[in-house]
Amino acid sequence: MVLVAVVCVFVVIQLGGLDDTPLWWASETEGIDSAVRLENAITTQLTAVRKPGEERWSVAISEGEINAWLAHRLRPTLETHKGEAVWPEGLDSVRVDLSGESLRVGAMIEHSTGRSYAWSVCTLAIESEELVVRFDKPRIGTTRVPTRLLGRVLANGTTTTMRAWLDLEDGRIASILAVRVQNGRIELVLETKAR
């Protein structure tokens, strides 16, 4: 009887955590000016004509810059390139947390009973010219959910991939050669070269 009561209390506590806001979720993001500055700086670096021997370059992006861009520019950018139907219904915002060498990615989802925060610890890697994002320890609010639930959202279960290069449409491509999370930043090494 005591065991059943303990299990019931545990389940109620876990279910109560589904509506909690994760401690790392910042209540405020930097303004649109920060997002535009980041976008302009990256565009300038991507399109720069580089001297022979200087094709490799690096960039470090802070958590604040990333979250400003996600808050103010992600949706308009996706809708411009993929159409208005690309933004999922109920998705309110996307955020990241960079603590030391750890990356957390989350989304606030509005639904009929309020809002929930779905998030996961992530690792980034470059493999075979693809950016690989691996998700681990998924949660809704503060409640851990089974990793297999990611299989319903991601085609490859706990992993998603995207090409690690961008066609600059001038005969060159910019490839991501390395990526890491360090000191509260995402650091990238890129190479701009002929296609």
HELIX and SHEET records of a PDB file:
HELIX    1   1 VAL A    2  GLY A   16  1                                  15    
HELIX    2   2 GLY A   17  ASP A   19  5                                   3    
HELIX    3   3 ILE A   32  THR A   47  1                                  16    
HELIX    4   4 GLU A   63  HIS A   72  1                                  10    
HELIX    5   5 LEU A   74  LYS A   82  1                                   9    
HELIX    6   6 GLU A   84  VAL A   86  5                                   3    
HELIX    7   7 THR A  147  ARG A  152  5                                   6    
SHEET    1   A 4 ARG A  56  SER A  62  0                                        
SHEET    2   A 4 ARG A 185  ALA A 194 -1                                        
SHEET    3   A 4 ARG A 172  GLN A 182 -1                                        
SHEET    4   A 4 TRP A 165  ASP A 167 -1                                        
SHEET    1   B 5 LEU A  91  SER A  99  0                                        
SHEET    2   B 5 SER A 102  HIS A 111 -1                                        
SHEET    3   B 5 GLY A 114  GLU A 127 -1                                        
SHEET    4   B 5 GLU A 130  ILE A 140 -1                                        
SHEET    5   B 5 THR A 143  ARG A 144 -1                                        
SHEET    1   C 5 LEU A  91  SER A  99  0                                        
SHEET    2   C 5 SER A 102  HIS A 111 -1                                        
SHEET    3   C 5 GLY A 114  GLU A 127 -1                                        
SHEET    4   C 5 GLU A 130  ILE A 140 -1                                        
SHEET    5   C 5 THR A 159  ARG A 163 -1                                        
END                                                                             
